[in-house]
């Protein structure tokens, strides 16, 4: 009986911290929204499905563990926490976590490019640690497992896993913003390519907001040249789906904690201390992205503009320690403390301090108590992926009172638009919002909060995770649909057997995208030594007739392949040449339409930098592979529309290809070109290999028993698909080395051409 596929969560940190103290191993719960939120989901997941005990969590245990204690921790983590630790040294964590993650990616993705450091040693360590995680997973994953990778620390991991374990279902979720293309492109070219390709190893990539999703798809298009269709990216080996999933909180945990006896006691203590003061609450981790200085400045302006609030309100500013030792954080801490001192000195009196400042961690009941006694929650990040504090505040108010003042730069603002939404860079907006919140009638508070609380209770962290995993599971069916024609090992053996046993063979090969990858300009696509050697060996076999069917012009094919004993078809079959023969046209036609169409295409090429027009004997091609893809997308649609209308009464076809638009004589294609060789008859092995829509005409024209292969996983007439050019070249190497007449019997269940 097959083993059940498991869920394996992979994150930088495990949901616990392990330490060796006094010669003993201790484990304590980790703080943080990611660990807490996913732990809540897993608890619910396992309670509903007790058989899920095999699920695992993989991550760093929170400290450097000496080698002598690593095996005991592995045993403890697996047995008690269903976890597998990844062990990292202090230097590795320094250059990986404090280095590339938090001195490069964090500031850049939060729109603080001046803080970003681009150090090669940080990048090298980031690559190494991602490989370390992949190696750890190598030891535990099973075919068909669902691996869900979390956050910016592990953006290379999905592709590493895809290379090692193609049968895994891989998801990735980014818990911080994905920046605009103009910010993302500040990364060195090789880094940004690797990060995007790493994420595209996933079956599903998730973001908090549609804005981040759009930024990612834009970066993939402009950097990798891969466009999407309704959020789906069709890659050489699989399909990646990109979706938006706003992360929720453990709503019932916070709502239940509001009435807990510890929370109630803490509330009473706070109210006794604060007496009749109205409370504004600010709680955030120490980070330059959180806008703590901005909210303090906004509060200062409130006190300037509204002296009637003096002695009647207080701002409780809790700053949670974070990333001790980072220069920007230490500097910001000093700035916060200086500003708090200035405001208290300027406006305070003997019996009243406008700001109560605390630099410390909070336990759950302390945090919920603060939420519960606060009249206004001030949440003003300069940039935040989601911000769960805003959601926690609302969940902790069962009486539905309280006012949320929320930055429009937080991902949560897209869901919580009943809050007072402000721009955190405008301190006058903050001051005005605070005054509005302090004066808002309870009825209006309850109206707004009831709507937001209902929304949060419905879409909590469990629902968020379940939606992601449900969509991730659905990608299995998508993969099966796209891989149903994949040339398996068994089918390959059957093809080789049929080839070995055949007395006469006819092999059609496309060129661009089949024997060589696409390049920015046609002149750069000369065949490699490997390709020329393979074609030479294939065509030298007396039983073989080898034909290259290409959209290329005659001079290019003649220059590259003229000396080889191969048949050639140029311009998609309009010009034909037998091995060693002369070029002849498939039919005689008029081309008086070309000057008019050329003028149109040249006009559009002038409007799009990087685009150019290629003129052939019987066709014109508008190339835009080297152009900016976002500019090219709308303009190419305009070109198609213009040409289709202009050529409606002409005997030509207008076809949209892979970053090209071609206008050519109608009635001639690769299928009609192939009939020139098929007409000879007597072939007991026929094969055709191509990569795009022009090759579909070839596949349709070949006899029913032919072996047809499409390069790229997509919908096709061909019987089989392969992932890319490398697969084609490997198959040709198999053909030229297959021993003659030593065929395996061709089976009837798989691999036989129908």
C-alpha positions in Angstrom: 0.0 0.0 0.0 1.4 3.4 -1.0 2.5 5.7 1.7 0.4 8.8 2.4 1.7 12.1 1.0 2.7 14.3 3.9 2.7 18.1 4.4 6.2 19.4 5.1 6.4 23.0 6.2 9.9 24.6 5.7 10.8 27.9 7.3 13.9 29.7 8.4 12.9 29.1 12.1 11.2 26.2 13.8 8.2 27.0 16.1 10.5 26.4 19.1 14.0 27.5 20.2 16.5 24.9 21.4 19.4 25.8 23.7 22.0 23.9 25.6 22.3 25.3 29.1 24.0 23.8 32.2 24.8 20.7 30.2 21.1 20.2 29.4 19.0 20.6 26.3 16.0 23.0 26.7 13.2 23.8 24.3 10.9 26.9 24.4 8.2 28.2 22.2 9.3 30.7 19.5 7.8 34.2 19.3 6.6 35.7 16.0 3.6 35.8 13.8 4.8 33.2 11.3 5.6 30.5 13.9 2.5 31.3 15.9 0.1 31.4 12.9 1.4 28.3 11.2 1.4 26.4 14.6 -2.3 27.3 15.0 -3.0 26.0 11.6 -1.2 22.8 12.1 -2.9 22.2 15.4 -6.3 22.6 13.7 -5.2 20.6 10.7 -4.1 17.6 12.9 -7.2 17.8 15.2 -9.5 17.4 12.1 -7.2 14.8 10.5 -5.6 12.7 13.2 -3.8 10.6 10.6 -1.7 13.7 9.7 0.8 12.9 12.5 3.4 12.2 9.8 3.5 15.8 8.7 6.8 17.7 9.5 8.2 21.1 10.1 11.8 21.8 8.9 13.8 24.8 10.1 16.7 26.2 12.1 16.2 25.6 15.9 17.0 29.2 16.9 20.6 28.8 18.1 23.9 27.1 17.3 23.9 23.6 18.6 27.2 21.8 19.2 27.6 18.6 17.3 27.4 16.4 20.4 23.8 17.7 21.0 22.6 17.5 17.5 21.4 13.9 17.5 19.6 14.2 20.8 17.8 17.3 19.5 16.9 15.5 16.2 15.3 12.8 18.3 13.5 15.2 20.6 12.3 17.5 17.8 10.9 14.6 15.7 9.3 12.8 18.6 7.7 15.7 20.4 7.3 18.4 17.8 7.2 16.5 14.5 10.1 18.7 13.4 13.5 18.3 11.7 16.2 20.8 12.6 18.6 22.3 10.1 21.9 23.0 12.0 23.8 26.2 11.1 26.9 27.7 12.6 27.1 31.3 14.0 29.0 32.5 11.0 26.5 30.9 8.6 23.6 32.6 10.4 25.5 35.9 10.6 26.1 36.1 6.8 22.8 34.4 5.8 20.2 35.8 8.2 21.7 39.0 9.5 23.6 39.4 6.2 21.8 38.7 2.9 18.3 38.2 4.4 18.2 41.3 6.6 20.8 43.6 5.1 19.9 43.0 1.5 16.4 41.5 0.9 14.6 43.0 3.9 15.5 46.7 3.2 15.1 46.4 -0.5 11.7 44.6 -0.4 10.5 47.2 2.2 11.5 50.1 -0.1 14.6 51.2 1.8 17.2 50.7 -1.0 19.7 53.1 0.7 20.0 50.5 3.6 20.6 47.6 1.3 24.1 46.0 1.1 25.2 44.1 -2.0 28.0 41.8 -0.8 29.1 38.7 -2.7 29.9 36.8 0.5 26.3 37.4 1.7 24.9 36.0 -1.5 27.3 33.0 -1.5 26.1 32.2 2.0 22.5 32.6 1.0 23.0 30.1 -1.8 24.8 27.7 0.6 22.2 27.8 3.3 19.4 27.2 0.8 21.4 24.2 -0.4 21.7 23.0 3.2 17.9 23.1 3.6 17.6 21.1 0.3 20.1 18.5 1.5 18.1 18.2 4.8 14.9 17.6 2.8 16.7 15.1 0.6 16.9 12.8 3.6 13.2 13.0 4.5 11.0 13.7 1.5 9.0 11.0 -0.3 7.5 11.1 -3.8 4.3 13.1 -3.8 4.9 14.9 -0.5 3.6 18.5 -0.3 6.5 20.9 0.6 5.4 24.4 1.6 8.3 26.8 1.8 7.9 30.0 3.8 9.3 33.5 3.2 12.2 35.4 1.8 15.0 33.4 3.6 14.4 30.4 1.3 13.6 31.9 -2.2 16.1 29.6 -3.9 14.8 26.4 -2.3 11.8 25.5 -4.5 14.0 25.2 -7.7 16.6 23.2 -5.8 13.9 20.8 -4.7 12.4 20.7 -8.2 15.7 19.6 -9.6 16.2 16.9 -7.0 12.7 15.7 -6.6 10.4 16.5 -9.6 7.5 14.5 -8.1 7.1 16.8 -5.1 4.3 19.3 -4.9 6.0 22.5 -3.9 4.4 25.7 -2.6 6.0 29.0 -1.6 4.5 31.9 0.4 6.2 35.3 0.8 5.3 37.0 4.1 6.8 40.4 3.2 6.0 42.7 0.3 7.3 41.8 -3.2 8.6 45.2 -4.5 8.0 46.9 -7.8 10.2 46.0 -10.7 12.1 49.3 -10.4 13.1 48.3 -6.8 13.7 44.6 -7.5 16.0 45.3 -10.4 18.5 47.0 -8.1 19.7 43.5 -7.2 22.7 42.4 -9.3 21.5 40.7 -12.4 22.6 37.1 -11.5 21.0 37.4 -8.1 17.6 38.6 -9.3 17.5 35.9 -12.0 18.3 33.2 -9.5 15.7 34.5 -7.0 12.9 34.5 -9.6 14.0 31.1 -11.1 14.1 29.8 -7.5 10.5 30.8 -6.8 9.4 29.4 -10.2 10.4 26.0 -9.1 7.2 26.0 -7.1 3.8 24.7 -8.3 2.1 27.6 -6.4 3.5 31.0 -5.3 1.4 33.0 -2.9 1.5 36.7 -1.8 -0.5 38.7 0.7 -2.0 41.2 -1.7 -2.8 41.5 -5.4 -0.3 44.4 -5.6 2.6 42.1 -4.6 1.3 39.4 -7.0 1.3 41.9 -9.8 4.8 43.1 -9.0 6.1 39.5 -9.1 4.5 38.7 -12.4 5.9 42.0 -13.8 9.4 41.1 -12.6 9.1 37.6 -14.2 8.0 39.1 -17.5 10.6 41.9 -17.6 13.6 40.0 -16.3 13.0 36.4 -17.5 10.7 37.2 -20.4 8.0 34.8 -19.3 4.4 36.1 -19.6 1.5 34.7 -17.7 -2.1 33.7 -18.5 -4.5 34.4 -15.7 -1.7 34.0 -13.2 -0.3 30.8 -14.7 3.2 30.6 -16.0 3.9 27.7 -18.4 7.6 26.7 -17.9 9.7 24.1 -19.6 9.0 21.4 -17.0 5.9 22.4 -15.2 3.2 25.0 -14.6 3.5 27.6 -11.8 0.4 29.3 -10.5 0.7 32.7 -8.8 -2.1 33.7 -6.4 -3.1 36.2 -3.6 -3.8 35.0 -0.1 -4.1 37.6 2.7 -2.9 36.0 5.9 -5.3 35.8 8.8 -4.7 35.4 12.5 -5.8 32.8 15.1 -8.9 34.9 15.7 -10.5 32.7 18.3 -7.2 32.5 20.3 -7.2 36.3 20.7 -10.9 36.6 21.2 -10.8 33.9 23.8 -7.8 35.4 25.5 -9.7 38.7 26.0 -11.8 37.1 28.7 -9.1 35.0 30.3 -8.5 35.6 34.0 -4.8 36.5 33.5 -5.9 39.1 30.9 -8.7 40.4 33.1 -6.3 40.9 36.0 -3.8 42.7 33.7 -6.5 45.0 32.4 -7.6 45.9 36.0 -4.0 46.7 36.9 -3.6 48.9 33.8 -6.8 50.8 34.4 -5.9 51.4 38.0 -2.5 52.8 36.9 -3.9 54.9 34.0 -7.0 56.1 35.9 -9.2 58.1 33.5 -6.7 58.6 30.7 -7.8 57.8 27.1 -5.3 55.3 25.7 -3.6 55.3 22.3 -1.6 52.1 21.8 1.5 51.6 19.6 3.0 48.1 19.5 5.6 47.1 17.0 8.9 45.3 16.6 11.9 47.6 16.4 12.3 48.1 12.7 12.8 51.0 10.4 9.9 49.7 8.2 7.4 50.1 11.0 7.1 53.9 11.0 7.5 54.2 14.8 9.2 57.6 14.5 6.4 58.8 12.2 3.6 57.9 14.7 5.5 59.6 17.5 5.8 62.8 15.4 2.1 62.5 14.5 1.2 62.2 18.2 3.4 65.3 19.0 1.5 67.3 16.4 -1.8 66.1 18.0 -0.7 67.6 21.3 0.4 70.8 19.5 -3.0 71.2 17.7 -5.3 70.0 20.5 -4.3 71.4 23.9 -7.7 70.1 25.2 -6.2 66.6 25.2 -3.4 67.5 27.5 -3.6 65.5 30.7 -6.5 63.4 29.3 -4.7 61.0 26.9 -1.6 58.8 26.9 0.3 57.0 24.2 1.6 53.6 25.3 4.5 52.9 23.0 5.8 49.3 23.2 8.8 48.6 21.1 9.7 44.9 20.9 13.5 44.2 20.7 14.6 42.9 17.3 17.9 41.9 15.6 20.2 43.2 18.2 23.5 44.5 16.7 22.2 45.8 13.4 23.4 49.4 13.0 20.2 50.8 11.7 18.2 49.3 14.5 20.5 50.6 17.2 20.4 54.0 15.7 16.6 54.0 15.4 16.3 52.9 19.0 18.3 55.9 20.1 16.1 58.2 17.9 12.9 56.8 19.4 14.1 57.2 23.0 15.3 60.8 22.2 12.0 61.7 20.6 9.9 60.2 23.5 12.0 62.2 26.0 11.6 65.4 24.0 7.8 65.0 23.8 7.4 64.1 27.4 9.7 67.1 28.4 7.8 69.5 26.2 4.2 68.6 27.1 4.4 66.6 30.3 3.7 67.8 33.8 4.3 66.5 37.3 1.2 64.3 37.2 1.2 63.4 33.5 3.5 61.9 31.0 2.1 62.0 27.5 4.0 58.8 26.4 4.7 55.6 28.4 7.6 54.0 26.6 8.5 50.3 27.0 11.3 48.4 25.3 10.4 44.7 26.0 8.7 41.5 24.9 5.1 40.9 25.8 3.3 37.7 26.9 0.0 37.0 25.2 -2.2 38.1 28.2 -0.2 41.3 28.5 -0.6 42.1 24.8 -4.3 41.3 24.8 -4.8 43.4 27.9 -3.2 46.4 26.2 -5.4 45.8 23.2 -8.5 45.6 25.5 -7.9 48.9 27.4 -6.8 51.0 24.4 -9.2 53.5 22.8 -7.2 53.8 19.6 -4.6 51.5 18.1 -2.0 53.3 16.0 -0.5 51.0 13.3 1.5 53.1 10.9 4.2 51.0 9.0 6.0 52.7 6.2 5.8 49.4 4.4 4.5 46.0 5.7 3.7 42.8 4.0 0.5 42.3 6.0 0.7 43.5 9.7 -1.1 41.2 12.0 -1.2 43.6 14.9 -4.1 45.5 13.3 -6.0 42.2 13.1 -5.1 41.1 16.6 -6.3 44.4 18.1 -9.8 43.9 16.4 -10.0 40.3 17.5 -9.2 41.2 21.1 -12.2 43.6 21.3 -15.3 41.4 21.8 -17.4 44.5 22.7 -16.5 45.8 19.2 -15.3 49.2 20.5 -12.0 50.9 19.8 -10.6 52.7 16.8 -8.0 51.3 14.4 -5.8 53.9 12.7 -4.0 52.0 9.9 -1.3 52.8 7.3 -2.3 52.4 3.7 1.2 50.9 3.2 0.3 47.8 5.2 -1.1 44.8 3.4 -3.9 44.6 5.9 -5.3 48.0 4.7 -6.7 46.2 1.7 -8.9 44.1 4.0 -9.6 46.6 6.8 -10.8 49.6 4.9 -13.4 50.4 7.6 -10.4 51.5 9.7 -9.1 55.1 9.5 -6.6 54.8 6.7 -3.7 57.2 6.7 -0.4 57.9 4.8 2.3 57.4 7.5 4.6 59.9 5.8 2.1 62.7 6.6 2.2 63.5 10.3 -0.8 65.9 9.9 -2.8 62.9 8.7 -1.8 60.9 11.7 -2.7 63.7 14.1 -6.0 64.3 12.4 -6.8 60.5 12.5 -6.0 60.3 16.2 -8.3 63.3 17.0 -11.0 61.7 14.9 -10.5 58.3 16.6 -10.6 59.8 20.1 -13.9 61.6 19.3 -15.6 58.8 17.4 -19.0 57.8 19.0 -19.1 54.2 20.3 -21.9 53.4 17.9 -19.7 54.2 14.9 -16.8 52.3 16.4 -19.0 49.2 16.8 -20.4 49.5 13.3 -17.0 49.6 11.7 -15.5 46.9 14.0 -18.4 44.5 13.6 -17.7 44.4 9.8 -14.0 43.9 10.2 -14.2 41.4 13.0 -16.7 39.3 11.0 -14.4 39.3 8.0 -11.4 38.3 10.2 -13.3 35.5 12.0 -14.3 34.0 8.6 -10.8 34.3 7.0 -8.5 33.3 9.9 -5.1 31.7 9.7 -6.5 28.2 9.4 -8.7 29.2 6.4 -5.8 31.0 4.8 -3.6 27.9 5.1 -6.3 25.6 4.0 -7.0 27.7 0.8 -3.3 27.6 -0.1 -3.0 23.9 0.5 -6.2 23.2 -1.4 -4.9 25.1 -4.4 -1.6 23.5 -4.1 -3.2 20.0 -4.1 -5.2 21.0 -7.2 -1.9 21.6 -9.0 -1.4 17.8 -9.0 -4.2 17.6 -11.6 -2.7 20.4 -13.6 0.7 18.7 -13.6 -0.9 15.4 -14.7 -2.8 17.2 -17.5 0.4 18.8 -18.8 2.6 15.8 -18.3 0.2 13.2 -19.7 2.2 13.2 -23.0 5.6 13.5 -21.4 8.1 11.1 -23.1 8.7 8.6 -20.3 11.6 6.3 -20.1 9.5 3.4 -21.3 8.2 5.4 -24.3 11.8 6.4 -25.1 12.9 2.8 -25.1 10.1 1.8 -27.4 11.1 4.7 -29.8 14.7 3.5 -29.8 13.6 0.0 -30.4 11.5 1.0 -33.4 14.4 3.1 -34.7 16.9 0.3 -34.4 14.6 -2.2 -36.2 13.7 0.1 -39.1 15.1 -0.4 -42.6 14.3 3.2 -43.8 13.9 6.2 -41.5 12.7 9.7 -42.1 13.4 12.3 -39.3 12.1 15.9 -39.4 13.7 18.4 -37.0 12.8 22.0 -36.3 15.7 24.3 -35.5 15.0 27.3 -33.2 13.7 26.1 -29.9 14.3 22.5 -30.8 18.0 22.1 -31.6 19.1 25.4 -30.1 17.6 27.8 -27.5 15.9 31.1 -28.5 18.2 34.1 -28.6 17.6 37.8 -28.8 18.6 38.1 -32.5 18.4 35.5 -35.3 22.1 36.0 -36.2 23.1 34.8 -32.8 21.6 31.3 -33.2 24.4 29.5 -35.1 24.4 25.8 -34.4 26.8 24.5 -31.7 29.5 22.0 -32.3 27.4 19.4 -30.5 24.4 20.0 -32.8 26.5 19.8 -36.0 28.2 16.6 -34.8 24.8 15.0 -34.0 23.3 16.0 -37.3 26.4 14.7 -39.1 26.2 11.3 -37.3 22.5 11.0 -37.9 22.6 11.9 -41.6 25.6 9.7 -42.2 23.6 6.6 -41.3 22.6 5.1 -44.7 19.1 4.1 -43.5 18.3 7.7 -42.5 16.8 10.6 -44.3 17.2 13.7 -42.1 15.4 16.9 -42.8 15.6 20.3 -41.0 12.3 22.1 -41.4 12.8 25.7 -40.2 11.3 29.2 -40.4 14.8 30.4 -41.2 15.8 32.0 -44.5 17.6 30.0 -47.2 21.1 31.7 -46.8 21.2 30.9 -43.1 20.3 27.3 -43.5 22.7 26.9 -46.4 25.5 28.5 -44.5 25.0 26.4 -41.4 23.9 23.0 -42.8 24.8 23.1 -46.5 27.8 20.8 -46.2 25.8 18.1 -44.3 23.9 15.4 -46.2 20.5 16.6 -44.8 17.3 17.8 -46.5 16.5 21.5 -45.8 13.2 23.4 -45.8 13.4 27.2 -45.3 10.7 29.7 -44.6 8.4 27.0 -43.0 8.5 24.8 -46.1 8.4 27.4 -48.9 11.9 26.6 -50.1 13.0 23.0 -50.3 16.4 21.4 -50.9 17.2 17.7 -50.9 20.6 16.6 -49.5 23.2 17.8 -51.9 20.6 19.3 -54.3 19.4 22.8 -55.3 16.7 25.0 -53.7 13.3 25.0 -55.3 10.2 26.9 -54.3 7.1 24.9 -53.2 5.0 27.1 -55.5 5.2 30.3 -57.6 3.4 33.2 -56.1 3.3 37.0 -56.3 5.0 39.0 -53.5 3.8 42.5 -54.6 2.2 42.8 -51.1 5.7 42.9 -49.4 6.6 46.6 -49.8 3.3 47.7 -48.3 3.5 45.3 -45.3 7.2 46.1 -44.8 6.4 49.8 -44.4 3.8 49.0 -41.7 6.1 46.6 -39.8 9.0 49.1 -40.0 6.8 51.8 -38.6 5.9 49.7 -35.6 9.6 48.6 -35.2 10.5 52.3 -35.0 8.0 52.8 -32.1 9.4 49.9 -30.1 13.1 50.0 -29.2 14.6 46.5 -29.6 12.1 45.5 -32.3 13.2 44.9 -35.9 11.9 43.5 -39.2 13.4 40.5 -41.0 12.7 40.2 -44.7 12.7 36.8 -46.3 11.8 35.8 -49.9 8.2 35.0 -49.2 7.6 36.4 -45.7 8.2 39.3 -43.4 8.9 38.8 -39.7 8.5 41.5 -36.9 10.8 40.4 -34.1 10.3 41.9 -30.6 12.2 39.4 -28.3 14.8 42.0 -27.4 12.2 44.7 -26.7 10.8 45.7 -23.3 8.1 43.1 -22.7 5.6 45.5 -21.1 5.9 47.9 -24.0 5.8 45.0 -26.5 2.6 43.4 -25.2 0.0 46.1 -26.2 1.9 47.1 -29.3 2.1 43.5 -30.6 -1.7 43.3 -30.3 -2.0 46.5 -32.2 0.4 45.2 -34.9 -1.7 42.0 -35.2 -4.9 43.9 -35.5 -3.5 46.3 -38.1 -2.1 43.4 -40.2 -5.1 41.2 -40.1 -7.3 44.0 -41.4 -4.8 45.2 -44.0 -4.2 41.7 -45.4 -7.8 40.5 -45.3 -8.1 40.4 -49.1 -4.6 39.2 -49.8 -3.4 35.6 -50.2 -1.2 35.8 -47.1 -1.4 34.6 -43.4 -0.6 36.7 -40.4 0.7 34.5 -37.5 1.7 35.3 -33.9 4.7 33.2 -32.8 7.2 33.2 -30.0 8.0 36.9 -29.7 7.5 37.3 -33.5 4.7 38.2 -35.8 5.1 36.8 -39.3 3.3 37.6 -42.5 3.8 34.9 -45.1 2.3 33.4 -48.3 -0.8 31.3 -47.5 -1.1 27.7 -48.3 2.5 26.7 -47.5 3.6 25.4 -44.1 5.9 22.8 -42.6 3.2 20.1 -43.2 3.1 20.8 -46.9 6.9 21.0 -47.0 7.1 17.5 -45.3 5.1 15.9 -48.1 8.0 16.5 -50.5 9.9 13.8 -48.6 7.0 11.7 -47.4 6.0 11.2 -51.1 9.0 9.0 -51.6 7.3 6.3 -49.5 8.8 3.2 -48.1 9.7 4.6 -44.6 9.0 2.2 -41.7 10.2 4.8 -39.1 9.0 8.4 -39.3 9.6 11.0 -36.6 9.0 14.8 -36.2 10.3 17.1 -33.5 9.3 20.8 -33.1 8.6 23.4 -30.5 5.8 25.8 -31.6 2.6 26.3 -33.5 4.3 26.1 -36.9 5.3 22.5 -36.1 1.7 21.5 -35.4 1.2 21.6 -39.2 4.1 19.1 -39.5 2.6 16.8 -36.8 -0.8 16.9 -38.6 0.8 15.9 -41.9 2.8 12.9 -40.7 1.3 9.4 -40.9 -0.6 8.0 -38.0 2.2 5.7 -37.0 4.8 8.4 -36.9 6.6 9.4 -33.7 5.8 13.1 -33.0 7.4 15.1 -30.2 6.7 18.7 -29.1 9.3 20.6 -27.1 7.7 22.2 -24.1 4.9 21.0 -21.9 1.7 22.3 -23.6 -1.4 21.3 -25.6 -0.3 19.7 -28.8 -1.2 17.3 -31.7 2.1 15.5 -31.0 2.0 12.2 -29.2 4.7 13.2 -26.7 6.3 16.2 -25.1 9.8 16.8 -23.7 10.9 19.7 -21.4 13.5 21.5 -23.5 16.3 21.6 -26.1 18.6 19.5 -23.8 16.0 16.6 -23.9 16.0 16.7 -27.7 19.8 16.6 -28.0 19.9 13.8 -25.5 17.4 11.8 -27.5 19.4 12.4 -30.7 22.5 11.1 -28.9 20.5 8.0 -28.0 19.5 7.5 -31.6 23.0 7.8 -33.0 24.4 5.3 -30.5 21.6 2.8 -30.6 22.9 -0.7 -31.7 21.3 -1.8 -35.0 18.7 -4.6 -34.9 18.9 -5.1 -31.1 15.5 -3.7 -30.5 13.4 -4.4 -27.4 10.0 -5.7 -28.3 7.6 -2.8 -28.8 4.8 -3.0 -26.2 1.2 -2.3 -26.9 0.4 -0.6 -23.6 2.7 2.5 -23.9 5.2 4.0 -26.2 4.0 2.5 -29.5 2.9 5.0 -32.1 -0.8 4.5 -32.6 
